[in-house]
Amino acid sequence: MKIAVTSTGKELTSDMDPRFGRAPYIIVVDIDTMEFEAVDNAENVNANQGAGIQAGKTLVEKGAEVLITGFCGPKAFQVLESAGIRAIVGAQGLVKDAVEDFKAGKFQETKAPNVDGHWS
């Protein structure tokens, strides 16, 4: 299973970024092998709008089944939900710790966005 974690850097030892659409990187991790890919999200970091929607499409392309982040807005949540990607919000700490906590069953899937949309 592949999960995605928002990150400030390119490594499993990087800090999580609480923002979904505007995180500098999204780390996609195969939780069975711990192999990972750091997806550069730079094009969305300074986007006027639609950052969460585009980041959601990236997760679909990468085959992620779960997103772990701090905050997820309504439009991004809708993209994830329509693609069958489960969202976990309110997470913080290191990327590797989020992965381990997920594997240990410490997170609960959210059923709704936890932040209002962003407007320019």
N, CA, C and O atoms as CSV, one atom per row, in Angstrom:
chain,resi,resn,atom,element,x,y,z
A,1,MET,N,N,0.843,-1.177,0.000
A,1,MET,CA,C,0.000,0.000,0.000
A,1,MET,C,C,0.886,1.237,0.000
A,1,MET,O,O,1.900,1.292,0.696
A,2,LYS,N,N,0.487,2.229,-0.794
A,2,LYS,CA,C,1.205,3.499,-0.833
A,2,LYS,C,C,0.428,4.560,-0.067
A,2,LYS,O,O,-0.784,4.712,-0.223
A,3,ILE,N,N,1.169,5.288,0.767
A,3,ILE,CA,C,0.579,6.418,1.475
A,3,ILE,C,C,1.394,7.665,1.134
A,3,ILE,O,O,2.565,7.574,0.766
A,4,ALA,N,N,0.765,8.817,1.259
A,4,ALA,CA,C,1.422,10.091,0.971
A,4,ALA,C,C,1.446,10.931,2.243
A,4,ALA,O,O,0.461,10.998,2.978
A,5,VAL,N,N,2.599,11.575,2.490
A,5,VAL,CA,C,2.765,12.421,3.664
A,5,VAL,C,C,3.317,13.766,3.198
A,5,VAL,O,O,4.305,13.813,2.466
A,6,THR,N,N,2.687,14.847,3.619
A,6,THR,CA,C,3.186,16.179,3.245
A,6,THR,C,C,4.467,16.469,4.014
A,6,THR,O,O,4.578,16.149,5.197
A,7,SER,N,N,5.437,17.081,3.327
A,7,SER,CA,C,6.759,17.217,3.915
A,7,SER,C,C,7.438,18.533,3.561
A,7,SER,O,O,7.155,19.148,2.533
A,8,THR,N,N,8.347,18.947,4.447
A,8,THR,CA,C,9.170,20.122,4.194
A,8,THR,C,C,10.424,19.763,3.399
A,8,THR,O,O,11.085,20.647,2.853
A,9,GLY,N,N,10.753,18.483,3.330
A,9,GLY,CA,C,11.968,18.042,2.651
A,9,GLY,C,C,11.776,16.746,1.894
A,9,GLY,O,O,10.657,16.250,1.754
A,10,LYS,N,N,12.889,16.198,1.401
A,10,LYS,CA,C,12.868,15.056,0.494
A,10,LYS,C,C,13.096,13.702,1.160
A,10,LYS,O,O,13.146,12.682,0.473
A,11,GLU,N,N,13.236,13.675,2.476
A,11,GLU,CA,C,13.610,12.440,3.168
A,11,GLU,C,C,12.551,12.015,4.189
A,11,GLU,O,O,11.719,12.818,4.613
A,12,LEU,N,N,12.598,10.750,4.568
A,12,LEU,CA,C,11.695,10.254,5.602
A,12,LEU,C,C,11.967,10.931,6.949
A,12,LEU,O,O,11.093,10.979,7.814
A,13,THR,N,N,13.167,11.447,7.114
A,13,THR,CA,C,13.533,12.136,8.358
A,13,THR,C,C,13.167,13.624,8.336
A,13,THR,O,O,13.452,14.349,9.289
A,14,SER,N,N,12.545,14.069,7.263
A,14,SER,CA,C,12.106,15.466,7.161
A,14,SER,C,C,10.896,15.707,8.051
A,14,SER,O,O,10.156,14.781,8.382
A,15,ASP,N,N,10.707,16.971,8.436
A,15,ASP,CA,C,9.499,17.354,9.167
A,15,ASP,C,C,8.309,17.335,8.227
A,15,ASP,O,O,8.426,17.641,7.040
A,16,MET,N,N,7.169,16.972,8.778
A,16,MET,CA,C,5.937,17.088,8.008
A,16,MET,C,C,5.629,18.560,7.791
A,16,MET,O,O,5.977,19.402,8.618
A,17,ASP,N,N,4.979,18.865,6.683
A,17,ASP,CA,C,4.432,20.198,6.453
A,17,ASP,C,C,2.933,20.073,6.714
A,17,ASP,O,O,2.301,19.160,6.182
A,18,PRO,N,N,2.347,20.961,7.515
A,18,PRO,CA,C,0.930,20.825,7.822
A,18,PRO,C,C,0.005,21.123,6.649
A,18,PRO,O,O,-1.173,20.768,6.683
A,19,ARG,N,N,0.530,21.773,5.611
A,19,ARG,CA,C,-0.303,22.152,4.465
A,19,ARG,C,C,-0.295,21.032,3.428
A,19,ARG,O,O,0.759,20.471,3.129
A,20,PHE,N,N,-1.446,20.711,2.888
A,20,PHE,CA,C,-1.494,19.695,1.838
A,20,PHE,C,C,-1.094,20.290,0.497
A,20,PHE,O,O,-0.053,19.925,-0.049
A,21,GLY,N,N,-1.885,21.180,-0.035
A,21,GLY,CA,C,-1.652,21.701,-1.376
A,21,GLY,C,C,-0.375,22.503,-1.528
A,21,GLY,O,O,0.194,22.547,-2.619
A,22,ARG,N,N,0.083,23.132,-0.477
A,22,ARG,CA,C,1.237,24.025,-0.562
A,22,ARG,C,C,2.491,23.489,0.137
A,22,ARG,O,O,3.444,24.237,0.354
A,23,ALA,N,N,2.495,22.230,0.480
A,23,ALA,CA,C,3.708,21.621,1.047
A,23,ALA,C,C,4.778,21.562,-0.040
A,23,ALA,O,O,4.454,21.263,-1.190
A,24,PRO,N,N,6.036,21.836,0.284
A,24,PRO,CA,C,7.094,21.786,-0.734
A,24,PRO,C,C,7.262,20.404,-1.369
A,24,PRO,O,O,7.595,20.282,-2.548
A,25,TYR,N,N,7.023,19.362,-0.556
A,25,TYR,CA,C,7.163,17.993,-1.057
A,25,TYR,C,C,6.032,17.134,-0.524
A,25,TYR,O,O,5.452,17.401,0.528
A,26,ILE,N,N,5.745,16.103,-1.282
A,26,ILE,CA,C,4.842,15.048,-0.825
A,26,ILE,C,C,5.639,13.759,-0.937
A,26,ILE,O,O,6.084,13.383,-2.021
A,27,ILE,N,N,5.816,13.086,0.194
A,27,ILE,CA,C,6.569,11.838,0.215
A,27,ILE,C,C,5.570,10.695,0.045
A,27,ILE,O,O,4.662,10.528,0.860
A,28,VAL,N,N,5.744,9.906,-1.026
A,28,VAL,CA,C,4.889,8.753,-1.275
A,28,VAL,C,C,5.672,7.515,-0.858
A,28,VAL,O,O,6.734,7.221,-1.407
A,29,VAL,N,N,5.129,6.794,0.124
A,29,VAL,CA,C,5.834,5.676,0.746
A,29,VAL,C,C,5.065,4.378,0.532
A,29,VAL,O,O,3.857,4.316,0.763
A,30,ASP,N,N,5.776,3.338,0.087
A,30,ASP,CA,C,5.222,1.989,0.061
A,30,ASP,C,C,5.434,1.443,1.470
A,30,ASP,O,O,6.572,1.178,1.859
A,31,ILE,N,N,4.371,1.271,2.233
A,31,ILE,CA,C,4.541,0.908,3.639
A,31,ILE,C,C,5.014,-0.530,3.826
A,31,ILE,O,O,5.441,-0.894,4.922
A,32,ASP,N,N,4.947,-1.351,2.789
A,32,ASP,CA,C,5.426,-2.727,2.904
A,32,ASP,C,C,6.940,-2.810,2.755
A,32,ASP,O,O,7.589,-3.616,3.421
A,33,THR,N,N,7.506,-1.975,1.879
A,33,THR,CA,C,8.949,-2.025,1.612
A,33,THR,C,C,9.692,-0.815,2.178
A,33,THR,O,O,10.918,-0.835,2.288
A,34,MET,N,N,8.960,0.228,2.533
A,34,MET,CA,C,9.498,1.516,2.984
A,34,MET,C,C,10.265,2.245,1.879
A,34,MET,O,O,10.974,3.212,2.159
A,35,GLU,N,N,10.134,1.801,0.644
A,35,GLU,CA,C,10.679,2.570,-0.477
A,35,GLU,C,C,9.813,3.807,-0.624
A,35,GLU,O,O,8.603,3.759,-0.401
A,36,PHE,N,N,10.441,4.926,-1.006
A,36,PHE,CA,C,9.675,6.166,-1.094
A,36,PHE,C,C,10.152,7.023,-2.253
A,36,PHE,O,O,11.259,6.869,-2.769
A,37,GLU,N,N,9.267,7.932,-2.638
A,37,GLU,CA,C,9.568,8.915,-3.668
A,37,GLU,C,C,9.182,10.281,-3.122
A,37,GLU,O,O,8.081,10.462,-2.602
A,38,ALA,N,N,10.091,11.240,-3.242
A,38,ALA,CA,C,9.792,12.619,-2.852
A,38,ALA,C,C,9.291,13.353,-4.090
A,38,ALA,O,O,10.046,13.578,-5.036
A,39,VAL,N,N,8.025,13.719,-4.077
A,39,VAL,CA,C,7.423,14.414,-5.201
A,39,VAL,C,C,7.537,15.915,-4.961
A,39,VAL,O,O,7.029,16.432,-3.966
A,40,ASP,N,N,8.199,16.602,-5.869
A,40,ASP,CA,C,8.373,18.051,-5.771
A,40,ASP,C,C,7.033,18.717,-6.058
A,40,ASP,O,O,6.459,18.533,-7.132
A,41,ASN,N,N,6.549,19.475,-5.115
A,41,ASN,CA,C,5.252,20.144,-5.233
A,41,ASN,C,C,5.411,21.648,-5.452
A,41,ASN,O,O,4.483,22.415,-5.195
A,42,ALA,N,N,6.593,22.072,-5.928
A,42,ALA,CA,C,6.921,23.491,-6.055
A,42,ALA,C,C,5.922,24.271,-6.909
A,42,ALA,O,O,5.640,25.434,-6.621
A,43,GLU,N,N,5.390,23.650,-7.944
A,43,GLU,CA,C,4.464,24.386,-8.813
A,43,GLU,C,C,3.193,24.791,-8.082
A,43,GLU,O,O,2.513,25.728,-8.502
A,44,ASN,N,N,2.861,24.101,-6.996
A,44,ASN,CA,C,1.655,24.430,-6.246
A,44,ASN,C,C,1.910,25.344,-5.052
A,44,ASN,O,O,0.976,25.965,-4.543
A,45,VAL,N,N,3.147,25.436,-4.602
A,45,VAL,CA,C,3.467,26.208,-3.398
A,45,VAL,C,C,3.009,27.658,-3.525
A,45,VAL,O,O,2.466,28.220,-2.573
A,46,ASN,N,N,3.220,28.263,-4.682
A,46,ASN,CA,C,2.851,29.670,-4.871
A,46,ASN,C,C,1.663,29.872,-5.806
A,46,ASN,O,O,1.438,30.980,-6.291
A,47,ALA,N,N,0.914,28.825,-6.056
A,47,ALA,CA,C,-0.248,28.939,-6.940
A,47,ALA,C,C,-1.290,29.872,-6.316
A,47,ALA,O,O,-1.496,29.860,-5.102
A,48,ASN,N,N,-1.937,30.672,-7.149
A,48,ASN,CA,C,-2.973,31.578,-6.652
A,48,ASN,C,C,-4.163,30.808,-6.101
A,48,ASN,O,O,-4.743,31.188,-5.084
A,49,GLN,N,N,-4.517,29.737,-6.772
A,49,GLN,CA,C,-5.625,28.890,-6.321
A,49,GLN,C,C,-5.474,27.515,-6.938
A,49,GLN,O,O,-4.714,27.330,-7.889
A,50,GLY,N,N,-6.198,26.556,-6.395
A,50,GLY,CA,C,-6.191,25.208,-6.956
A,50,GLY,C,C,-5.026,24.331,-6.534
A,50,GLY,O,O,-4.838,23.250,-7.092
A,51,ALA,N,N,-4.226,24.780,-5.545
A,51,ALA,CA,C,-3.059,23.999,-5.128
A,51,ALA,C,C,-3.471,22.633,-4.592
A,51,ALA,O,O,-2.852,21.625,-4.933
A,52,GLY,N,N,-4.489,22.587,-3.772
A,52,GLY,CA,C,-4.947,21.316,-3.210
A,52,GLY,C,C,-5.518,20.386,-4.254
A,52,GLY,O,O,-5.334,19.171,-4.186
A,53,ILE,N,N,-6.215,20.959,-5.223
A,53,ILE,CA,C,-6.778,20.144,-6.307
A,53,ILE,C,C,-5.655,19.501,-7.113
A,53,ILE,O,O,-5.703,18.308,-7.412
A,54,GLN,N,N,-4.647,20.290,-7.463
A,54,GLN,CA,C,-3.521,19.761,-8.240
A,54,GLN,C,C,-2.727,18.732,-7.434
A,54,GLN,O,O,-2.312,17.708,-7.977
A,55,ALA,N,N,-2.516,18.994,-6.150
A,55,ALA,CA,C,-1.801,18.037,-5.309
A,55,ALA,C,C,-2.597,16.740,-5.197
A,55,ALA,O,O,-2.015,15.656,-5.176
A,56,GLY,N,N,-3.909,16.844,-5.125
A,56,GLY,CA,C,-4.756,15.654,-5.091
A,56,GLY,C,C,-4.618,14.827,-6.354
A,56,GLY,O,O,-4.564,13.599,-6.294
A,57,LYS,N,N,-4.561,15.492,-7.496
A,57,LYS,CA,C,-4.376,14.786,-8.767
A,57,LYS,C,C,-3.022,14.081,-8.804
A,57,LYS,O,O,-2.899,12.991,-9.364
A,58,THR,N,N,-2.006,14.707,-8.204
A,58,THR,CA,C,-0.691,14.083,-8.131
A,58,THR,C,C,-0.753,12.784,-7.338
A,58,THR,O,O,-0.136,11.790,-7.721
A,59,LEU,N,N,-1.497,12.790,-6.232
A,59,LEU,CA,C,-1.621,11.571,-5.431
A,59,LEU,C,C,-2.292,10.455,-6.220
A,59,LEU,O,O,-1.918,9.288,-6.102
A,60,VAL,N,N,-3.276,10.818,-7.017
A,60,VAL,CA,C,-3.939,9.826,-7.866
A,60,VAL,C,C,-2.924,9.229,-8.838
A,60,VAL,O,O,-2.851,8.009,-8.987
A,61,GLU,N,N,-2.143,10.081,-9.498
A,61,GLU,CA,C,-1.132,9.624,-10.452
A,61,GLU,C,C,-0.095,8.718,-9.809
A,61,GLU,O,O,0.394,7.786,-10.447
A,62,LYS,N,N,0.246,8.979,-8.554
A,62,LYS,CA,C,1.276,8.207,-7.847
A,62,LYS,C,C,0.722,6.936,-7.200
A,62,LYS,O,O,1.483,6.128,-6.666
A,63,GLY,N,N,-0.586,6.762,-7.246
A,63,GLY,CA,C,-1.191,5.544,-6.700
A,63,GLY,C,C,-1.336,5.512,-5.192
A,63,GLY,O,O,-1.447,4.437,-4.603
A,64,ALA,N,N,-1.338,6.678,-4.557
A,64,ALA,CA,C,-1.495,6.728,-3.101
A,64,ALA,C,C,-2.928,6.362,-2.711
A,64,ALA,O,O,-3.884,6.739,-3.389
A,65,GLU,N,N,-3.058,5.630,-1.623
A,65,GLU,CA,C,-4.373,5.246,-1.111
A,65,GLU,C,C,-4.771,6.051,0.119
A,65,GLU,O,O,-5.946,6.109,0.481
A,66,VAL,N,N,-3.772,6.676,0.762
A,66,VAL,CA,C,-4.000,7.434,1.986
A,66,VAL,C,C,-3.129,8.688,1.947
A,66,VAL,O,O,-1.995,8.648,1.470
A,67,LEU,N,N,-3.664,9.796,2.448
A,67,LEU,CA,C,-2.901,11.030,2.644
A,67,LEU,C,C,-2.833,11.303,4.134
A,67,LEU,O,O,-3.841,11.239,4.837
A,68,ILE,N,N,-1.618,11.610,4.615
A,68,ILE,CA,C,-1.436,12.054,5.998
A,68,ILE,C,C,-0.899,13.480,5.934
A,68,ILE,O,O,0.147,13.736,5.339
A,69,THR,N,N,-1.628,14.398,6.554
A,69,THR,CA,C,-1.257,15.820,6.513
A,69,THR,C,C,-1.776,16.512,7.759
A,69,THR,O,O,-2.371,15.882,8.634
A,70,GLY,N,N,-1.548,17.804,7.831
A,70,GLY,CA,C,-2.077,18.586,8.939
A,70,GLY,C,C,-3.461,19.131,8.621
A,70,GLY,O,O,-4.405,18.993,9.399
A,71,PHE,N,N,-3.551,19.762,7.441
A,71,PHE,CA,C,-4.791,20.425,7.050
A,71,PHE,C,C,-5.176,20.066,5.624
A,71,PHE,O,O,-4.315,19.911,4.758
A,72,CYS,N,N,-6.471,19.934,5.389
A,72,CYS,CA,C,-6.983,19.638,4.049
A,72,CYS,C,C,-8.257,20.450,3.836
A,72,CYS,O,O,-9.218,20.329,4.596
A,73,GLY,N,N,-8.252,21.283,2.788
A,73,GLY,CA,C,-9.405,22.124,2.482
A,73,GLY,C,C,-10.490,21.372,1.723
A,73,GLY,O,O,-10.292,20.225,1.323
A,74,PRO,N,N,-11.637,22.018,1.526
A,74,PRO,CA,C,-12.800,21.355,0.941
A,74,PRO,C,C,-12.619,20.887,-0.505
A,74,PRO,O,O,-13.070,19.797,-0.857
A,75,LYS,N,N,-11.974,21.686,-1.337
A,75,LYS,CA,C,-11.808,21.282,-2.733
A,75,LYS,C,C,-10.832,20.120,-2.857
A,75,LYS,O,O,-11.076,19.177,-3.610
A,76,ALA,N,N,-9.739,20.187,-2.126
A,76,ALA,CA,C,-8.775,19.090,-2.128
A,76,ALA,C,C,-9.413,17.829,-1.561
A,76,ALA,O,O,-9.218,16.736,-2.094
A,77,PHE,N,N,-10.174,17.980,-0.482
A,77,PHE,CA,C,-10.833,16.831,0.125
A,77,PHE,C,C,-11.784,16.168,-0.872
A,77,PHE,O,O,-11.877,14.942,-0.932
A,78,GLN,N,N,-12.483,16.984,-1.649
A,78,GLN,CA,C,-13.414,16.447,-2.641
A,78,GLN,C,C,-12.671,15.632,-3.702
A,78,GLN,O,O,-13.142,14.569,-4.109
A,79,VAL,N,N,-11.512,16.124,-4.150
A,79,VAL,CA,C,-10.706,15.395,-5.130
A,79,VAL,C,C,-10.266,14.057,-4.536
A,79,VAL,O,O,-10.372,13.020,-5.190
A,80,LEU,N,N,-9.778,14.083,-3.306
A,80,LEU,CA,C,-9.322,12.856,-2.658
A,80,LEU,C,C,-10.469,11.864,-2.498
A,80,LEU,O,O,-10.336,10.681,-2.810
A,81,GLU,N,N,-11.588,12.367,-2.010
A,81,GLU,CA,C,-12.743,11.511,-1.776
A,81,GLU,C,C,-13.236,10.868,-3.073
A,81,GLU,O,O,-13.555,9.679,-3.097
A,82,SER,N,N,-13.298,11.650,-4.143
A,82,SER,CA,C,-13.783,11.110,-5.416
A,82,SER,C,C,-12.816,10.076,-5.999
A,82,SER,O,O,-13.221,9.212,-6.776
A,83,ALA,N,N,-11.531,10.170,-5.619
A,83,ALA,CA,C,-10.532,9.211,-6.099
A,83,ALA,C,C,-10.389,8.011,-5.162
A,83,ALA,O,O,-9.623,7.089,-5.443
A,84,GLY,N,N,-11.121,8.024,-4.055
A,84,GLY,CA,C,-11.037,6.921,-3.110
A,84,GLY,C,C,-9.800,6.968,-2.227
A,84,GLY,O,O,-9.409,5.953,-1.652
A,85,ILE,N,N,-9.179,8.144,-2.115
A,85,ILE,CA,C,-8.002,8.304,-1.265
A,85,ILE,C,C,-8.473,8.758,0.122
A,85,ILE,O,O,-9.134,9.788,0.257
A,86,ARG,N,N,-8.129,7.989,1.128
A,86,ARG,CA,C,-8.517,8.326,2.494
A,86,ARG,C,C,-7.602,9.429,3.023
A,86,ARG,O,O,-6.411,9.451,2.713
A,87,ALA,N,N,-8.152,10.332,3.812
A,87,ALA,CA,C,-7.385,11.448,4.364
A,87,ALA,C,C,-7.299,11.350,5.879
A,87,ALA,O,O,-8.278,11.049,6.561
A,88,ILE,N,N,-6.104,11.610,6.384
A,88,ILE,CA,C,-5.864,11.704,7.814
A,88,ILE,C,C,-5.292,13.094,8.058
A,88,ILE,O,O,-4.266,13.451,7.478
A,89,VAL,N,N,-5.936,13.873,8.900
A,89,VAL,CA,C,-5.509,15.246,9.153
A,89,VAL,C,C,-5.113,15.407,10.623
A,89,VAL,O,O,-5.409,14.558,11.464
A,90,GLY,N,N,-4.442,16.514,10.902
A,90,GLY,CA,C,-4.031,16.808,12.260
A,90,GLY,C,C,-2.700,16.186,12.643
A,90,GLY,O,O,-2.289,16.267,13.800
A,91,ALA,N,N,-2.025,15.570,11.692
A,91,ALA,CA,C,-0.748,14.918,11.976
A,91,ALA,C,C,0.382,15.942,12.001
A,91,ALA,O,O,0.302,16.988,11.357
A,92,GLN,N,N,1.425,15.629,12.748
A,92,GLN,CA,C,2.609,16.484,12.812
A,92,GLN,C,C,3.800,15.639,13.225
A,92,GLN,O,O,3.640,14.491,13.639
A,93,GLY,N,N,5.003,16.209,13.113
A,93,GLY,CA,C,6.219,15.481,13.471
A,93,GLY,C,C,7.025,15.131,12.229
A,93,GLY,O,O,6.942,15.816,11.210
A,94,LEU,N,N,7.804,14.063,12.323
A,94,LEU,CA,C,8.617,13.606,11.194
A,94,LEU,C,C,7.804,12.710,10.273
A,94,LEU,O,O,6.876,12.031,10.711
A,95,VAL,N,N,8.159,12.714,8.999
A,95,VAL,CA,C,7.467,11.876,8.016
A,95,VAL,C,C,7.526,10.411,8.446
A,95,VAL,O,O,6.507,9.720,8.428
A,96,LYS,N,N,8.709,9.932,8.833
A,96,LYS,CA,C,8.860,8.515,9.191
A,96,LYS,C,C,7.992,8.141,10.391
A,96,LYS,O,O,7.485,7.022,10.468
A,97,ASP,N,N,7.821,9.068,11.319
A,97,ASP,CA,C,6.978,8.797,12.482
A,97,ASP,C,C,5.504,8.708,12.078
A,97,ASP,O,O,4.753,7.894,12.616
A,98,ALA,N,N,5.106,9.541,11.140
A,98,ALA,CA,C,3.728,9.479,10.639
A,98,ALA,C,C,3.469,8.131,9.966
A,98,ALA,O,O,2.406,7.535,10.137
A,99,VAL,N,N,4.447,7.662,9.203
A,99,VAL,CA,C,4.309,6.362,8.538
A,99,VAL,C,C,4.196,5.252,9.580
A,99,VAL,O,O,3.328,4.385,9.478
A,100,GLU,N,N,5.070,5.280,10.578
A,100,GLU,CA,C,5.040,4.250,11.628
A,100,GLU,C,C,3.732,4.305,12.416
A,100,GLU,O,O,3.164,3.263,12.744
A,101,ASP,N,N,3.251,5.513,12.723
A,101,ASP,CA,C,1.987,5.652,13.435
A,101,ASP,C,C,0.829,5.118,12.603
A,101,ASP,O,O,-0.100,4.513,13.139
A,102,PHE,N,N,0.882,5.344,11.289
A,102,PHE,CA,C,-0.154,4.799,10.415
A,102,PHE,C,C,-0.128,3.276,10.455
A,102,PHE,O,O,-1.167,2.631,10.598
A,103,LYS,N,N,1.055,2.716,10.327
A,103,LYS,CA,C,1.194,1.257,10.337
A,103,LYS,C,C,0.722,0.647,11.656
A,103,LYS,O,O,0.224,-0.478,11.685
A,104,ALA,N,N,0.880,1.395,12.742
A,104,ALA,CA,C,0.475,0.924,14.066
A,104,ALA,C,C,-1.013,1.173,14.345
A,104,ALA,O,O,-1.517,0.817,15.410
A,105,GLY,N,N,-1.713,1.787,13.377
A,105,GLY,CA,C,-3.142,2.022,13.539
A,105,GLY,C,C,-3.491,3.164,14.478
A,105,GLY,O,O,-4.577,3.182,15.058
A,106,LYS,N,N,-2.578,4.121,14.633
A,106,LYS,CA,C,-2.794,5.225,15.571
A,106,LYS,C,C,-3.606,6.387,15.003
A,106,LYS,O,O,-3.965,7.304,15.741
A,107,PHE,N,N,-3.898,6.361,13.712
A,107,PHE,CA,C,-4.637,7.460,13.085
A,107,PHE,C,C,-6.061,7.037,12.766
A,107,PHE,O,O,-6.355,5.858,12.570
A,108,GLN,N,N,-6.935,8.034,12.720
A,108,GLN,CA,C,-8.307,7.805,12.311
A,108,GLN,C,C,-8.595,8.651,11.073
A,108,GLN,O,O,-8.275,9.839,11.029
A,109,GLU,N,N,-9.192,8.033,10.089
A,109,GLU,CA,C,-9.540,8.717,8.843
A,109,GLU,C,C,-10.536,9.838,9.120
A,109,GLU,O,O,-11.435,9.696,9.950
A,110,THR,N,N,-10.364,10.956,8.413
A,110,THR,CA,C,-11.300,12.064,8.553
A,110,THR,C,C,-12.431,11.899,7.533
A,110,THR,O,O,-12.254,11.301,6.472
A,111,LYS,N,N,-13.558,12.429,7.875
A,111,LYS,CA,C,-14.727,12.353,6.989
A,111,LYS,C,C,-15.082,13.701,6.385
A,111,LYS,O,O,-16.071,13.824,5.662
A,112,ALA,N,N,-14.257,14.732,6.686
A,112,ALA,CA,C,-14.551,16.081,6.204
A,112,ALA,C,C,-13.271,16.912,6.207
A,112,ALA,O,O,-12.331,16.592,6.934
A,113,PRO,N,N,-13.223,17.978,5.399
A,113,PRO,CA,C,-12.069,18.885,5.442
A,113,PRO,C,C,-11.977,19.528,6.821
A,113,PRO,O,O,-12.977,19.649,7.530
A,114,ASN,N,N,-10.764,19.938,7.193
A,114,ASN,CA,C,-10.598,20.544,8.514
A,114,ASN,C,C,-10.127,21.998,8.450
A,114,ASN,O,O,-9.678,22.561,9.449
A,115,VAL,N,N,-10.237,22.594,7.265
A,115,VAL,CA,C,-9.879,24.015,7.104
A,115,VAL,C,C,-10.714,24.561,5.954
A,115,VAL,O,O,-11.056,23.827,5.027
A,116,ASP,N,N,-11.043,25.853,6.015
A,116,ASP,CA,C,-11.772,26.493,4.915
A,116,ASP,C,C,-10.857,26.599,3.706
A,116,ASP,O,O,-9.635,26.529,3.836
A,117,GLY,N,N,-11.445,26.768,2.542
A,117,GLY,CA,C,-10.664,26.963,1.324
A,117,GLY,C,C,-9.867,28.242,1.385
A,117,GLY,O,O,-10.180,29.146,2.159
A,118,HIS,N,N,-8.827,28.316,0.561
A,118,HIS,CA,C,-7.978,29.510,0.483
A,118,HIS,C,C,-8.313,30.293,-0.767
A,118,HIS,O,O,-8.479,29.711,-1.839
A,119,TRP,N,N,-8.414,31.595,-0.643
A,119,TRP,CA,C,-8.748,32.440,-1.779
A,119,TRP,C,C,-7.713,33.531,-1.908
A,119,TRP,O,O,-7.219,34.063,-0.913
A,120,SER,N,N,-7.391,33.857,-3.139
A,120,SER,CA,C,-6.428,34.940,-3.375
A,120,SER,C,C,-7.150,36.245,-3.585
A,120,SER,O,O,-6.512,37.276,-3.798
